[in-house]
Amino acid sequence: MRRSWEDEVFGQSARLAFYFFFAMFPVLLLLVILLGRSTGAGSELLGVLLDSSKQVLPPDASALVGNTTRQLNVTAVLGAGAILAGVGAAWGAMNGTWAILSGLNKAYEVEEERSWRRVSAIVLGLTVSLGVLSLIGLTAILYGGRAGNMIGGQHPGSPTHFGLLLGLISWVVIMTVLVLSFAVLYRFGPNLKDRRWQWSIPGAVIGVSFWLASTLLLRVYQQHFSSSQRIYGGLSAVATLLLWLYLTGAAIFIGGEANSEIEKAAREAGHADVRGAGERRSGGESSRDS
């Protein structure tokens, strides 16, 4: 907690929320162009994405995403529209990933010594990897839902149980994809010379746990206690979405801070798999540790 405060985690999260917000709607437009106009699995994946957003986002924010997607589905055009959507999505997503790398370097107390070409390649690779993981998660939810419906069709007497089971499967898939995504960011994002998966997983679990708790609390607050409609009026849904993106960014950086502190504690305890700071961390120890 102290290190998160000292490293200005929440200031970094505000920066990340800005890029996430500006990337989200071009990405939605691109998905509408690529998936929404197709038939079969493409349009079903888009439907799964919107259904998943209802489970994850606060009600105001999920309604905003759903309404915007429907408007985009009507107005989206090929050609220039697809090109602009691709440019906007790439700009926001890659700048967001770049901001994550910067924040994780601060969490791990390392300087960025990699060339801009290498950093750009890492940013591109991480952005694409996170997109692929999300697509795999949506596909798993889609085909898991199909399997559940087939089983439910064979046992029509208990539809409620299958509905609960499908909801549970969706959440398990979402949490699994998030843990893997966080772990990938922690393993390849910061400028560390020696990377091991076992030192990325603990922070991923902690970060996703923080994300889940903050998401559920935000949903409860929005449903029962929120006064944002009176304060922000028509911008209430936008404010809620920005707050959720802000908490998501905080979860990513808090998980990185947790990994860094866990590795320090393991090194001090003489764990055989953790090397000394000068050996393990690019650039050596920070001035705060010297």
N, C-alpha and C positions, 0 to 999 in steps of 0.2 A: 504493500500500500504506500509506504514512504517513497520507494523508488518510482512508483507510477506518478506520484505527485511531483517529485523532483524533476522527472523527465518530461513534464508537461503533456502527459498522455491525453488529457481532455482537449488541450489546444490542438494537438495533432489530429485528434478525432474530428474536430470541427473542420479542419482542412480536408480530411478524407471524406466527410459527409458532403462537402461542396462538390467534389469530383464525382462521387457516387450519384448524387442527385442529377448532375448534368449528363452523366452517362446513361442513366436508367431509361429515359424516354427515347433517345436515339436507338438504344438496344431494343426497346419494345417495338419501335417502328421497323427496325430491321427484321425482327422476328415475325411481325405481321406480314411483311413483304415476302419473307422466305417460307413461313409456315402457314400463315393465316389464309393465304390465297390457294393453298394446296388442299387436296382431299386426303382422307385416310389418316395415317399416323402423324403427319405434319400438323394438321389442324387440331388433332387430339392432344399433341404435346403442348400446343399453345393453351388449350383448355385446361390441361393439368397444371401448367404454370400459374394460370389465374386462380384455379382452385387452391393451389398451395399457398398463394399469396394471401388468400382469405384466412388460412390457418395461422400464418406467420405474422402478417402485418396487423396493426391495430385497425379497427373497423373503418375509421375515416380514411386512413391511408390506403387500405385495400380497395375501398370504393373509388378512390381517386385513380388508382392504377387500373381498375376494371373499366371505369368510364373513359379514361384516356385511351386505353387499348381499343375499345369499341369505336371511338372517334377516329383513331388511326386506321382501323380496319376499313372504314368508309373512304378516307381521304388518301390512303397510301397509294402511291403510283410507282411503277418501275422506272428505270432509267435514272434521271437526276435525283429522284426521291430516294432511291436505294443508295446512290453514291453519297448523298449528304448524310443519310442515316449511318452509313458505314464510317464516314469520317468523324461524325459526332460521337458515335459509340467508341471508336478507337481512341479519340482524343481524351474523353472522360475516363475510360477504363484504364488506359495506360498511365495517365497522370495519377489516377487513384492508386494503381499498383506501385508507381514510383514513390508516392507519398508513404505507402506502407513500408517500402524498403528503407526510406529515410528514418521513419519512426522506429523500426526494428533495429537499425544500426545504433540509434540512441539508447534503446532498451538494453542491447548487448554491450554497450559502451565501446564501440569500435568506430573507427573512421572509415569513410568510403574511399578506398584506394584503387578500386577497379576502374578501368578506362570507361569512357562514356559508351563506347561500342559494346563492351561486355555488359554493362549495366542495362543498356537498351535491349540487348538480346535476352537478358534475364527477365526484364519487365515484360517483353513480348511473350516469352515462354510461359511465365507465370500466368499472364492474362489468358492465354489460350488454354493452359492447363485447367484453370478455374472454370472457364467456360465449358470445357469437355466434361469436367466432373459434374457440373450442374446439369448438362444434357444427359449424362448417365443416370443421375438421380431422378430426373423427370421421366426418363424411359423406364426406370425400375418402378416408379410409382404407377405409370401408365399400364405396364404389363402386369404388375401386381394387382391393380384394380380389375383388369380383365380376368385374371385368374380367380380373384375373389368373386366376381360376378358369375363366372362359370360354376364355381362351387356353390354359390348361393342359389343359382338356378336349379341345381340338383337337390338342394335342401331348402325348399321354399318356406318351410315352417319356422325358420329362425332368421329372418332378415335383419333384425336389430343387432344380433351378435356379429353378423358379417359386416354391418356398417361400422361397428366399433372396431372390429379387426382391421378393416381397411384404413380407418383413421389412424390406428396405432402403427400400421405398416408405413403410412405416409410420414409420420413423425420420426420413426426409426430411420427411414431413408434420409430424411432431411438432416437429422443429427449426425448420421454417419458421414454424409457428404461434407458437412460443416467441419467435423473433426479432421477429416482427410485434407480439406482445403486449408485449414489453419496450420496443420502439420507441414504441408507443402510450403506454405509461406515461411514458416520458421526454419525449415531446413535449407531452402535455397535463397531466401530473401536477404538476410543480413550478411555482411562481409566477414564470414568466418572461414578459416582455412580448413578446419576439421569439422565435418558435419556428420552427425549420427542420428538416426531416426529416434532412438530411445530418449534423446534429449529434446526432441520436438513434441512428442506425444503428451507429456504432462501439461505443458502450457496450452496445448490445443484443447485438452479436456477442460482445463480451468477456464479458458476463454469462451468456449462454447457453453459451459455452465453459466458463466456470467451473462452471456448473450441470451440464453433461454430464460433465466430469472428476470432480467431487465425487460425482455419482450413480454413475458406474462404479466409483470407488474404494470407495464405501460398499457397493455390491453385492459386490465382491470381498472386502472385509473381513467382511461378514456371512456369506458363504459359506464362508470358509476360516479366519478368525482370531477371529471374534466370541466373546466369553464373556458376552454380554448375557443369554442364557438362564439361566446360573448366577447372574447378579447380580440380574436383574429378575424371573426366574421367568415367571409368566403374563403379566406386563406387558412382556415383551421386545418383542413386535410393536408395542405402543403407543410404547415408547421409540424404536424404530427409525423409526417413522413421524414422530414429533416431530423427530427428528434430521434426517430428509430434508426436512421442511418448513422447518426452521431453515436448512439449507444453501440451499434454494430462495430464501428471503428474503434471505440473504446475497448470492446471485448477483444479485438485482434491485438491491440497494443498491450493490454493487461496480460494476455496469455504470453506474449513475448517477454514482458518483464518477469513473469513467474518462471519461465524457462531459464532466464538469465540468473535469477536468484537461486534456483534449484541447482544449477551447475556450479555456482560459487560455493554453496553449502556442501555439495558432493566433493568438490576439490579440497575444501578445508577439512573434510572428514577423511581424506586420503583415498577416495574412490579410485580404483585402478584404471577406470575407463575415462577419466577426466584428466586432461593434460594441463600443465601449468599455463597461466594466462599468456606468457610470452611465446609459448609454443603453439597454443591453440588459437588464440585470437589474433586476427590480422591487425597489425599496428601495436600489439602489446597492451599493457594495462593503461587504463585512462589515468588522467592526472588526479582524479578523485581517489584512486586506489593507491597512488604512489606516495 
